[in-house]
Amino acid sequence: MNEPVAGIPTGTRWPLARPYRLSLDSYARVTGVHPELIRRLVTLGLLDITRDVEGNLWFDPSQVREMATVQRLHLRLNLTYSSLGLVMDLLDRISALEESHRRSLSDRGAPWT
């Protein structure tokens, strides 16, 4: 039985380890992008972040790949950062539609290509 210990409620759970995440400075080093540009991209909604109680930005490691996508679209297609949100949303929608189409074809036993 779980008995209350030192004022800790029964059934209280704690994670075994802190989640791995990157600070703004470490994210900037890993991606090779200036922190001020990263802040602007966060403001535009191109990167997902979490904030701690002090307001510091924290990045999930998956956001390194997102930054690579942002940089690739910006450089190869000569898009402004403010227009990248729309393009990235459209690419996500296309991917979702392709996946849905693949699933519906595999349910019928037909090859996707």
C-alpha positions in Angstrom: 0.0 0.0 0.0 1.1 3.5 -0.7 1.1 5.5 2.5 1.6 9.2 2.7 5.2 10.1 3.5 6.3 13.4 4.9 3.3 15.3 3.5 3.6 13.8 -0.1 0.2 12.7 -1.4 -0.4 9.1 -2.2 0.1 8.2 -5.9 2.4 11.1 -6.6 4.7 10.4 -9.5 8.0 12.0 -10.6 9.8 11.5 -13.9 12.8 9.3 -13.6 14.9 11.9 -15.5 14.5 15.4 -16.8 13.5 15.5 -20.4 16.4 16.2 -22.8 16.0 19.7 -24.2 18.3 22.4 -25.6 18.7 25.9 -24.2 18.7 28.8 -26.7 22.5 29.0 -26.6 23.0 25.3 -27.1 20.4 25.2 -29.8 22.1 28.1 -31.6 25.4 26.2 -31.4 24.0 23.0 -32.7 22.1 24.6 -35.6 24.7 27.3 -36.4 22.1 30.0 -36.3 22.4 33.3 -34.4 20.2 33.4 -31.3 18.4 36.6 -32.4 17.3 35.0 -35.6 16.1 32.0 -33.6 14.0 34.3 -31.4 12.5 35.9 -34.5 11.6 32.4 -35.9 10.0 31.5 -32.6 7.9 34.8 -32.8 6.8 33.8 -36.3 5.7 30.4 -35.0 8.2 28.5 -37.2 9.8 26.7 -34.2 8.0 25.0 -31.2 9.5 25.9 -27.9 8.7 25.6 -24.2 9.3 28.3 -21.7 10.3 27.8 -18.1 9.0 30.0 -15.2 11.8 32.5 -15.9 10.8 32.9 -19.5 13.9 31.1 -21.0 13.4 29.3 -24.3 13.9 25.5 -24.4 13.9 23.4 -27.6 13.1 19.8 -28.2 15.9 18.0 -30.1 13.4 17.5 -33.0 13.5 21.2 -33.6 17.0 20.9 -35.0 15.5 19.2 -38.0 12.8 21.9 -38.2 15.6 24.5 -38.3 17.3 22.6 -41.1 14.0 22.7 -43.1 13.5 26.4 -42.4 17.1 27.1 -43.6 16.8 24.9 -46.7 13.5 26.5 -47.8 14.8 30.0 -47.1 18.0 29.4 -49.1 16.9 27.2 -52.0 13.5 28.8 -52.7 14.6 32.3 -51.7 11.5 32.7 -49.4 11.3 35.2 -46.7 11.1 33.9 -43.1 7.6 35.3 -42.7 6.3 33.3 -45.8 7.9 30.1 -44.6 5.0 29.4 -42.1 2.6 29.0 -45.0 4.9 26.8 -47.0 5.7 24.6 -44.1 2.0 24.2 -43.2 1.3 23.2 -46.8 4.1 20.7 -46.8 2.7 19.2 -43.6 -0.7 18.9 -45.2 0.7 17.3 -48.3 2.6 14.7 -46.1 -0.6 14.0 -44.2 -2.6 13.5 -47.4 0.0 11.2 -48.9 0.1 9.1 -45.7 -3.7 8.9 -45.7 -3.7 7.9 -49.4 -1.0 5.2 -48.7 -3.1 3.8 -45.8 -6.3 3.6 -47.9 -4.4 1.9 -50.7 -2.7 -0.6 -48.4 -6.1 -1.4 -46.9 -7.3 -2.4 -50.4 -4.0 -4.3 -51.1 -3.0 -2.0 -54.0 0.5 -0.6 -54.2 1.0 3.1 -53.6 3.2 3.7 -56.6 
